[in-house]
């Protein structure tokens, strides 16, 4: 199977690139694709001989999106729609990665795939726009909502905690936001498997959830990171109100992963296992916390 991947340097794209031994990948980053130009990206799909397309690109600056909603909406909304339509025209599967931010974070029950969406900010609105555009394109597609993505690549919570934990004896971390940390490696494997199965059975098209378990707070996740890394750093719980940000974060990012396992046979990953592999990666030459 040959897969056209939009994204090259992001966490998910980096992990997809490591899987060239199982599939043939054609990856396009900012150097070869303008993600703010939907028509140009769609033309790349039309010209490709790929069997499937995975969109691993997103405008992810949650706070900055409050000031740059038009750009976020283009990258996260218009471009995915154009890619989905191009895939539909060729009759090939399209896998698009979305987010828990399409929900309002109310309550404590895990969100099901068909629960009403109600984004709290510009980033969530832009991602929801992308979801709607992909669904409208039809044909063989999967929207995979995930959360709290971490890896040995780029900037993310794991690498930040490792750096700060090595510098300080005590950290204050938000404890009233609950969700599922998800390894980019696990997301990469899920995307490829879903693309393969969609190629065989387009009736599996739809919206799915894929997040790590068990659900935990950011503070609890930080403690797990320090425990596995052998770092002695105290974590003190604080509410979100004590750490104000331009964009409001959902308090409840729990997601129901049952449909993904039922239709694709992909079990919910344990973030503790994913974290273990990330820490191993970071011990390799050239890797360092950011």
N, C-alpha and C positions, 0 to 999 in steps of 0.2 A: 504494500500500500504506500502510495506517495501522498504526503500531506503538505499542503501549502500553509505556512504559519505566518501570521502577521504579528510581529514582535521578535526581538532579537536579544535585547539586553535586560528586559524585565525578569522578575523572579520566575514566572511560569515559562517564558520563552527559553531562559537559560536551562531549565530542567528538561524541556522538550528537546533542546539541542543535544542533551546527553543521551538521548534515546535513539540515536541514528543506527544503532546495531539491530534494532527491531523493525524500524520503518525507514523509508526514504523521506527526508525532510527538505523543504525549500523555505528558508526563513528570510523574512524581510523586516529590517529595522528602519529607523529614520533615515539611514543613508540611502535606502533604495525605495522607500515608500513614504508618501506624505499622508499621514493619518488624518490630517485636517482637510484632505481632498477626497471625498467619497467616490467621485467618478473615476479618479486615477487608480484608486485601490480596487474598484470593481473591474476596471480594465485589466488589472494584473490577474485577477481570477479568470477572466475570459480567455486570457492568453496562455494560461497555465495548463499543463496536462495532469495536474494533481487529481487524486481520487477523492480528496476531502480537504476542507479548509478549517483551520482552528484560528479564532481571533484571540490572541493573547495580549492585545494592546488595550490600554485604557488610560484615560486621564484620571490619576488617582490622588492628586493633591486636594484632599477633601476640604481643607480650609480655604485654599487659594481659589477653589471653584466658586466660592461665594462672590468673588470679584470677577472671575472669568467664566461665567456660566455659559456664554455663547460658545467659547472654545471647547469647554467640557462637553457641551451638548453636541457639538459637531463630531468630536472624537468618539464619545461614548454612545451617541444616539444616531446621527446621520450615517456615519461610516459603517457601523455594523449592519444597518439596514441595507445599504448599497451592496455590501459583501453578501448578505443573505439572498438578495435578489439575483445577484450574479451567479451564486451557487444554484439557486432554483432553476435558472435558465439553462444551466448545464446538467442539472439532475444529479448533483453531487452533495454529500452531507456537509452541513455547516455547524460547527460547535462554537458557541459564544459564551464567554465567562462573564457572569454578572455578580451581584453582591447582596448581602443582607441589608444594605442601606436602602433598598427599595421599600422596606417596612419601617413602621414608626417606632418599633422597639417597645411597644406597650405590653404589659402583662408579664407572665413568667412561663407561659406555655410555648413550646417550640412551634415556630411558624411552619405551616404546611404550604405546599407549592401553590395551592389555590386560595390562600388567605388574601384578603384585600391588601393592596399596596398603598402606602402613604408616606413617601419620603419626607425626611425632616429638613433636607437642605438641597443645594444645587447639585452636588455630586450624585445623590440618590435620584434626583429628578432626571439627570442626564442618563444614568444607567437604566432607569425605567423606560425612558424614551427609546433606548436601544433595544430593550426587550420587546417593546410593542412593535417596532419596525421589523425585527426578526420574525416574530409571529406572523405579521401581515404578509411577509414574503412567502411563507408556507414551505411546501416540499419537505425535504429531509433536514431537520434542524434539531438542535438541543441547546437550550439555555441552561447553563450550569451555574447556579448561585452558590457562592462560597463565602468564607469569612476569615478575617484575621490571618492573612497569608504570611508565611514565614519561610525562610530558606537561608542558605549560606551566601546568597547573592544580594547585592544592593543594600538598601537600608530597610530595616524592619525591626519589630519589637525585640526579637531574640538578640540580635546584634547590639541593639542599644542597651539592653539590660546587661549583657556581658561586659560592655565597655564601662557603664556606670557602676556596675557591681564591683568591678576591679578597682575603681577609683574611690568608692565611698563605703562607709560602714553601714549606712542606713538610707533607704529610699522610701518615698511615699508614692504609692501607686493606686490608681482608681480601682475600687472594689465593687461598685454597684453596676458595672457593665458586665454582662454575662454572655459568653459566646463560645464558639468552637475554634481554637487555633488550628490552622490547616497548613500542612507542609506543601509547598509548591511541587515537590516531587510526586506526592500523592495525587495532586490535581492534574499533573501532566499525564500520569498513567491513566487516570479516569477519562480525560479528554480523548486520548488515543483509543481507548477501548470503546468509548461511546461512538466515536467516529466510525470505527470498524463495524460495530453492530448496526449503526444507522445505514451503512452501505448495504448491509444484508437485509435489513428490515426497517424501511422508512416509517412504518406505522408506530415506531417507538418515539417519534418526534414529540417534543413537548418541553416543559420546564421542570427542572430537577434541582435538588439541593445536595450539596456535598461539603460537609464541614467536619473537622476533627472532633473527637470526643475523648473523655467526657467533658461536658460543658464546664466552664471555669471562669472566674473573674480575671481581669488583667493582673490583679495583685496575686491571685492564686497561680496564674501562669508564671509570673515573675519568680515566685517561690520554687516552682517546678524547674525553671531554668537554672536557678542558683544551686538547687539540690543536685541536679545532674552534672553541672559544671564544677561542683566542689567549691563554690564561692561562698564565703561567709559574709553575707550582707543581709541585714534585717530589712524586712518589707513591712511598712506600716500602711494600713488601709485608709484611704480617703474617699469621700464621695466625689462624683463628677463635678459638683458645684464648686469644689475647692480647686479645680483645674479647668477654668473656663477656656473655651476655644471658639473661634469665629463660627464654626459649623457645629451644630448640636449632634452628638453621637447617640445612637439607639442604646437604651439600657438593656434591652433584651435582644440578643442576636442569636438566640437558640433557634436551630432549624431542624425540621423533621426530614431525615435522610431516607426514610423507608421506601419511597418510590424508586429511588436510584438503585437500591439493592434489589428490589422486587423485579424491575424490568431489565436491568443490566447486570445483575449479579455482582455489583460493586459494593462491598461492605463499607460502613463508616470507619475511617481510619482512626487509630489512637494517636493523638498528638504527642504523647510521651515517646512513642516509637519514632515518630517523625523527628522530634527534637533530638533524640539520640543520634540519628543519622546526620542531622545538621551539625551537631557538635563535632562529629567525626570529620565532616567536610572542612570545618573551620580549623582543624588541626593540621590540615595539609598545607604545604608551602604556598605562599601567595594569598592565603585567606586570612582576614583579620576583621574583628568587630568594627563597625562603623557607627 
